[in-house]
Amino acid sequence: MRHGISPYTTDLTQTARASGFAIHGIALSTDPPTFDAIFATLTYLPLHTAYCLWQAINLACMAVALVLLIGSGSWMRTTT
């Protein structure tokens, strides 16, 4: 992405195979542009740091979703 390659028009099969990924016939990006824009910023970080940050973002999103589902404004009780 940092080299100006569009994930929506470039066949990613050869690149994925060279990196050891099995993409099972999905050759083009299927993610929305907002995901690609957010993900592109992670490419500037070292791999381990980007991975840890991505997992922290996922954990924070899951915590927010649980609070919205079970929080005080919800009809669900915490025992449920």
ZIVENJO-V351942 format. One line per field, one symbol per residue. psi: psi as a letter, one per 40 degrees, with the letter a starting at -180 (. if undefined). A space follows every 50 residues. Layout:
psi=???
This chain:
psi=deeehheeehheddddddeeihefehdiheiiddddddddddeeiidddd dddddddddddddddddddeadeieiidd.
